[in-house]
Amino acid sequence: AGSAFGDRGGRPPRLGGGGGGDGLFLTRRRGSCGGGTPPPPPAAPGPKGPPPPATPAHPGGATAPVAERAASLDRLADLLERDTQSLMAILVHEARKTIPDALGEVREAVDFCRYYAAEARVKLASLALPGPTGERNELHLVGRGTFACIAPWNFPLAIFIGQVAAALVTGNAVIAKPAPQTPRIPARAVALAHEAGVPAAVLALAIGGGDIGDALVRDPRIAGVAFTGSTATARRIARALLGDETRPLVPLIAETGGINAMIVDSTALTEQVVQDIITSAFRSAGQRCSALRLLLVQEDVAARTLDMLKGAMDALVIGDPADPATDVGPVIDTAARDRLEAYRLSMRDRWLHALPVPAAGDFVAPTIIQLDKIADLQQEWFGPLLHVVTWRAGDLAATIAAVNALGYGLTMGLHSRIASVASAVGEAANVGNLYINRSMIGAIVGSQPFGGEGRSGTGFKAGGPHYLLRFIHERTISTDTTSAGGNASLLSIEDVGGV
């Protein structure tokens, strides 16, 4: 009662019967999520069948004014800032973030809240549209219903908050499903959202594995899905949303991975190139969607660039993410380590450089792998593995075409001091984010909207001025104001006689 979202909002669909939990749902969990077993989130019933329909009052009517929904996001941002240190501690422990990465993630979550609140106040206002004399036309933006927000483990706070905040501020109810590897930080985020005034009737947490996500996206009462994860999973979600001929057509807002390339020509400043490669390929143990996977260096400067890169790699500190000196921590879990290590070892005869790592823990050695051609890399390897291909002067257009042919289009980097080269790459590269003479990671909310094309996503870009529009219905109301006898004011007469 009295929440900023109003007290008439319908509950999002439940995944399980029974009482308790007040919108929190606990399902089966996996084991240790990085350095010990974290305590579980608040217990609540497990899934026992499909959810009942959402009460239409909240989804259909957007019961609280936009200003109140936006104010709740501003309060959530304040609470995230208040609890920065404790949130960082969970990120370091559970998601295996280094301290700088943990701090950056909390700040990004705050940015999402404040940015979407500000955008909603402007973008979601009703619009008066032109028309002839005697006609009034209005465009209203309303929430779609209940959104399923499915977030990844590599940014379990920032991406989670970004999805949820966008869906809530546009007038939707939300069932938020975090990755099973990182349940604690989203549970804390939901608790803070409730403290900020978002009622449990509007925001629920569904913790579990792929079976929970599958149940969510297949239920016809889910009005939209926001997903960040692999391209393969995004395809499965799309098929599930379209496979039921009886359900409404609903949006899938997907941001997936990419085989992200950096192009380096002979005019680039080698010291800057190497610094940006280190940041882009190895920070966060390579576990960013935007991370550099494929270095394309002009053969004239390849030897010098790679020699300097090897020296810079040797200076990296690999170890406990809780140690302030650590540059590269472990990957998310043992399964990820084993998958990456199996591939890395299969390419051993292609290694140009590899670092030693601690024997204990889920560490993957930062490694440079030489390839013959761009097409040799057909899969994203989500870790600190950098592939290198050289190209000849005059082959820039063919190099870009080969990258485009991979079908992904998330990020690309370019290092060149020739303005015409930057212009040519910008026009030819099919990528959502092009970074010129800088690193390829760390997109800033509001300044560098993030998202890809092709196999890398559906758009619109998170943290950008059009993102909120994917979460809403547009409704046009046209009124003939002459129908009341030519006096438009008669339309406002209240029916007090029961006629």
JORARA-V388430 format. One record per run of one state. SS is the DSSP state (A for helix, B for strand, O for the rest). FROM is the first residue (numbers start at 0). LEN is the number of residues. If there is no record, write none. Layout:
ss=SS from=FROM len=LEN
ss=SS from=FROM len=LEN
This chain:
ss=O from=0 len=23
ss=B from=23 len=3
ss=O from=26 len=29
ss=A from=55 len=6
ss=O from=61 len=4
ss=A from=65 len=17
ss=O from=82 len=1
ss=A from=83 len=11
ss=O from=94 len=4
ss=A from=98 len=25
ss=O from=123 len=3
ss=B from=126 len=3
ss=O from=129 len=5
ss=B from=134 len=9
ss=O from=143 len=2
ss=B from=145 len=5
ss=O from=150 len=7
ss=A from=157 len=12
ss=O from=169 len=3
ss=B from=172 len=5
ss=O from=177 len=5
ss=A from=182 len=13
ss=O from=195 len=7
ss=B from=202 len=5
ss=O from=207 len=2
ss=A from=209 len=9
ss=O from=218 len=3
ss=B from=221 len=7
ss=O from=228 len=2
ss=A from=230 len=13
ss=O from=243 len=7
ss=B from=250 len=5
ss=O from=255 len=5
ss=B from=260 len=4
ss=O from=264 len=5
ss=A from=269 len=17
ss=O from=286 len=7
ss=B from=293 len=5
ss=A from=298 len=16
ss=O from=314 len=3
ss=B from=317 len=1
ss=O from=318 len=9
ss=B from=327 len=1
ss=O from=328 len=5
ss=A from=333 len=13
ss=O from=346 len=1
ss=A from=347 len=3
ss=B from=350 len=4
ss=O from=354 len=12
ss=B from=366 len=4
ss=O from=370 len=3
ss=A from=373 len=3
ss=O from=376 len=8
ss=B from=384 len=7
ss=O from=391 len=4
ss=A from=395 len=10
ss=O from=405 len=5
ss=B from=410 len=5
ss=O from=415 len=3
ss=A from=418 len=10
ss=O from=428 len=4
ss=B from=432 len=4
ss=O from=436 len=13
ss=B from=449 len=1
ss=O from=450 len=3
ss=A from=453 len=3
ss=B from=456 len=1
ss=O from=457 len=4
ss=B from=461 len=1
ss=O from=462 len=4
ss=A from=466 len=5
ss=B from=471 len=9
ss=A from=480 len=4
ss=O from=484 len=3
ss=A from=487 len=5
ss=O from=492 len=7
